[in-house]
Amino acid sequence: MLRRDATTHWEGDLMSGKGSVLLETSRAAEFGISFGSRISESGGHTSPEELIAAAHSACLAMNMSRVLATKRLVATSIDVNAAVTLDRAQGGGIDISRVALTLRAVVPAVSAERFHDLATLAALTCPVSRALTGTIVTLDADLEGRYPR
Amino acid sequence: MLRRDATTHWEGDLMSGKGSVLLETSRAAEFGISFGSRISESGGHTSPEELIAAAHSACLAMNMSRVLATKRLVATSIDVNAAVTLDRAQGGGIDISRVALTLRAVVPAVSAERFHDLATLAALTCPVSRALTGTIVTLDADLEGRYPR
């Protein structure tokens, strides 16, 4: 059992207030945040949705390498994009309506069909996917490059 | 409708491989990641779990300011810690088993009871909480400071 912490400090109301988010365990970064940069142009500011995207893309990339290993396959490279969509919710709030995952990998000695099956398994079993069951998660996976098989 | 992207590049297997995560929309940061720093000492590296914690703490802080505003209340300050617990999953993988939220706020002219109700509503309705229905989310909320009421 292991714990990872982050903290946010906020002052003021939603529209004119502002805050900062600290990656507390690693101290890898501290970010300024505001609601305006969350729901319109980012202006160089991160947001809860971009941080969810980062968590999900990192989790899937690692899990894909794990799933490949169960078939004695090793990726030369794995690239994962996560696109989180924020929509207006019923009742006027906002809603994370979708996470679209795009995975491209260079994997020697695997067929396209096998690869698709393994990528689907990786997306279904990654810990972040299993936590994010309150939103829709989609996967577009393809091999990149050509290898003898 | 609005989109936030992040990307991860990974090379190699799970245990000895390594990667990097880019906050693609804002370009606010790029992080090195590894599985070793995810499941033992962070060594200054972030992880999917810490990024989820960051997303959740930021989301709750903003949503608390929104919920307070519906009662014409404005927080002088809101501090939210999110602690994400990673456990061994059944079958040998890893699992995000819990997100423990701790909220402390300075809010003039609100009773402790009213404040608890509003904090609970904020935690239940924040978009990240509503997306993270695959894990357990707990809330510990208290007023900080004393105000005439």
Interface residues (C-beta under 8 A of the other chain):
Chain A: M1 L2 R3 R4 D5 A6 T7 T8 H9 W10 E11 G12 D13 L14 G17 G19 V21 L22 L23 E24 T25 S26 R27 A28 A29 F31 I33 F35 S37 R38 I39 S40 S42 G43 G44 H45 T46 S47 P48 E49 E50 L51 I52 A53 A54 A55 H56 S57 A58 C59 L60 A61 M62 M64 S65 R66 L68 A69 V74 A75 T76 S77 I78 D79 V80 N81 A82 A83 V84 T85 L86 D87 R88 A89 G93 I94 D95 I96 S97 T125 P127 V128 R130 A131 L132 T133 G134 T135
Chain B: M1 L2 R3 R4 D5 A6 T7 T8 H9 W10 E11 G12 D13 L14 G17 G19 V21 L22 L23 E24 T25 S26 R27 A28 A29 F31 I33 F35 S37 R38 I39 S40 S42 G43 G44 H45 T46 S47 P48 E49 E50 L51 I52 A53 A54 A55 H56 S57 A58 C59 L60 A61 M62 M64 S65 R66 L68 A69 V74 A75 T76 S77 I78 D79 V80 N81 A82 A83 V84 T85 L86 D87 R88 A89 G93 I94 D95 I96 S97 T125 P127 V128 R130 A131 L132 T133 G134 T135
